[in-house]
Amino acid sequence: MRPLPAKFFFFGKYFNLEAVERRRAQTKKRASLNKPHLVDRILGKSSTMSGRSDVHLFKNSQAQAPKLPQQEFSPPDMPEDAESNPSNKTRTPPTLTIGRFTEGDVQMLPTPMVYTPCSPGIPRSPIEHVIDGNNKTPVGRVGKKSYGALELKGVDPQQVLPPVSSARITSEYAPQSALSAAAASTLSQRVTSLSGVEDKLEAIQENPSISASMGEIEDVLTGYELADSEQPLVWKKVRQIGSGNFSDVYLYESLDQTRPYLKQVAVKHVKYPDTLVMSSSPKSPKVREMLSRVESSLTRELDVLALISHPCIIKLYAINDLAFIKEKRPLSSRFLGGSLPACDMFMSYCAGGDLFDVASKNKLPEWLIRRIFTELTMAVKYLHENLVVHRDLKLENILIRFPIEQILAMQDSPQVLLSQHLVELTDFGLCRRIEDNEMCTTRCGSEDYVSPEILMGVPYDGRLSDCWAMGVILYSLLEERLPFDPLPSIVPSSRQRRRTTAHRISCYEWRWLKLANEDHLAKTIVSNCLTRKNVRWNINQVYESEYVQGMAATLNIA
Ligand SMILES: Nc1ncnc2c1ncn2[C@@H]1O[C@H](COP(=O)(O)OP(=O)(O)OP(=O)(O)O)[C@@H](O)[C@H]1O
């Protein structure tokens, strides 16, 4: 059974007896781990409310590679939630044949172990994708975006690069095209009976109880602050600011003047897979499985976001429906087939957009790269110390708080520049809370950032895989290309053409181009992250590096 997420303690007053029992058990467990109770945290009894980067919620742990004997590994076909079930950990592992990787022999790649949320309609992994020879993705795509300025200048990628898959490795529930109008209307109950927006707002404010049943009213959304869920707050839509496989993101402005920090928020509106939205048979195994995966991913993200607090990590301020925070199974309990409750997360807004776009469109100065990487390191260090692994670190998931022009202009006011955080890490859909020394088994992440051990399908230390992705990120910022993309040669040999990103990752095949002859402090970090897991740096080592320390020491971020 999935362990009870801490979020359930937050709303203790709604508890029934069973929940109280669970709460007791969890409190015991928490005490043994020396973790402050979430209620204490919310009530400010813990120092963690300060949000300072040097304050930790939980007992610190060294992010070192746990060494588990092979027989303790979880079986590879175990579903994600089974990772955390201790009774599963001692089962005898099935024979795992890891094919040796020989050049040009793509078929030798090991079969994937586990796929968490994944649409049956899409290729399940780039590995299968390649094996099937179905790789039709346009050249030069990274994840959902083409890499623009990240490609080497002066070289036509269409001419020289073999196709690479744009699919994520795993763990996605259906990347979804725009929802049909019919589907969209099932996601949000639109109320059209009232005339002006002001009237509607007034109606909600005068009678909060109606807001829940009203749901979304045209461009107006109501949400409940996690820290104070009594009074519904109202926001008005400004515009769409982003779109991912699983969500559309909009900028909303608060109509409540009393909370300046909530004035502008990014609302992440979850897109449910077609399999669920179109389904009329909630009991079909396929639908149930999909529902469980979507639910697990969603509750996991909310669970962690409600718990963590760090300046360089996205903040979840409010949610449209508190059931997503309070209930263990907020979707299954209300799924009747074809109809799922809308989920809108109200989060801190980062006006600069994501780092992928920023780095693609601008040449980032050295100091800014160092600054961004330092803040990212602080965020990941905080997560690992609190036993959370992100598992999807990538340029697209690093948000920039201010427009780039504004950041560059801040150089004239160093005080301001050093006291503001510039980066917020987002997208916790694949994250996981782990026990110290616990290995993960779910193969997940994004193709270009995934570590060799995840590719090979063996149990892995999520913290070290995060550090691998950190190496990919730093390399990409410095070199303006992804480390495991094909090397830019005018006429690729047939061997080069056959090799895939997965090949190159598995062979640790990357090299410096722009910085080849430069003595650069950051190179040590990259070479110690993009290496074998038994010698790879953990996040503390990255943090202690001269490159990061030299910048971290100057910051005054609270
Ligand atoms: N808080 C925010 N402030 C500004 N822009 C944001 C914010 N959150 C998300 N975005 C924009 O929306 C895009 C999609 O958001 P996000 O990555 O959270 O969605 P997703 O569906 O989980 O995406 P993915 O397909 O990568 O998993 C981001 O790449 C970013 O450009």
The ligand as an SDF file (V2000), in Angstrom:
LIG
                    3D

 31 33  0  0  0  0  0  0  0  0999 V2000
    5.3100   29.0440  -12.6480 N   0  0  0  0  0  0  0  0  0  0  0  0
    5.4870   29.2970  -13.9370 C   0  0  0  0  0  0  0  0  0  0  0  0
    5.8100   30.5270  -14.3670 N   0  0  0  0  0  0  0  0  0  0  0  0
    6.0050   30.7870  -15.6840 C   0  0  0  0  0  0  0  0  0  0  0  0
    5.9070   29.8600  -16.6480 N   0  0  0  0  0  0  0  0  0  0  0  0
    5.5990   28.5950  -16.2890 C   0  0  0  0  0  0  0  0  0  0  0  0
    5.3660   28.2590  -14.9270 C   0  0  0  0  0  0  0  0  0  0  0  0
    5.0900   26.9400  -14.8590 N   0  0  0  0  0  0  0  0  0  0  0  0
    5.1510   26.4920  -16.1160 C   0  0  0  0  0  0  0  0  0  0  0  0
    5.4450   27.4620  -16.9780 N   0  0  0  0  0  0  0  0  0  0  0  0
    5.6010   27.3270  -18.4410 C   0  0  0  0  0  0  0  0  0  0  0  0
    4.7440   26.2840  -18.8790 O   0  0  0  0  0  0  0  0  0  0  0  0
    5.5120   25.2010  -19.4400 C   0  0  0  0  0  0  0  0  0  0  0  0
    4.8880   23.8730  -19.0680 C   0  0  0  0  0  0  0  0  0  0  0  0
    4.8820   23.7250  -17.6630 O   0  0  0  0  0  0  0  0  0  0  0  0
    5.2580   22.3410  -16.9500 P   0  0  0  0  0  0  0  0  0  0  0  0
    6.6160   21.9060  -17.4110 O   0  0  0  0  0  0  0  0  0  0  0  0
    5.0750   22.5000  -15.4860 O   0  0  0  0  0  0  0  0  0  0  0  0
    4.1310   21.4310  -17.5630 O   0  0  0  0  0  0  0  0  0  0  0  0
    4.1520   19.8690  -17.8080 P   0  0  0  0  0  0  0  0  0  0  0  0
    2.8600   19.5180  -18.4510 O   0  0  0  0  0  0  0  0  0  0  0  0
    4.4870   19.2000  -16.5210 O   0  0  0  0  0  0  0  0  0  0  0  0
    5.3460   19.7670  -18.8440 O   0  0  0  0  0  0  0  0  0  0  0  0
    6.1890   18.5080  -19.2960 P   0  0  0  0  0  0  0  0  0  0  0  0
    5.6000   18.0950  -20.5840 O   0  0  0  0  0  0  0  0  0  0  0  0
    7.5890   19.0610  -19.4520 O   0  0  0  0  0  0  0  0  0  0  0  0
    6.1200   17.5080  -18.2100 O   0  0  0  0  0  0  0  0  0  0  0  0
    6.9200   25.3900  -18.8720 C   0  0  0  0  0  0  0  0  0  0  0  0
    7.9000   24.8400  -19.7350 O   0  0  0  0  0  0  0  0  0  0  0  0
    7.0190   26.9090  -18.7770 C   0  0  0  0  0  0  0  0  0  0  0  0
    7.3840   27.4620  -20.0080 O   0  0  0  0  0  0  0  0  0  0  0  0
  1  2  1  0
  2  3  1  0
  2  7  2  0
  3  4  2  0
  4  5  1  0
  5  6  2  0
  6  7  1  0
  6 10  1  0
  7  8  1  0
  8  9  2  0
  9 10  1  0
 10 11  1  0
 11 12  1  0
 11 30  1  0
 12 13  1  0
 13 14  1  0
 13 28  1  0
 14 15  1  0
 15 16  1  0
 16 17  2  0
 16 18  1  0
 16 19  1  0
 19 20  1  0
 20 21  2  0
 20 22  1  0
 20 23  1  0
 23 24  1  0
 24 25  2  0
 24 26  1  0
 24 27  1  0
 28 29  1  0
 28 30  1  0
 30 31  1  0
M  END
$$$$
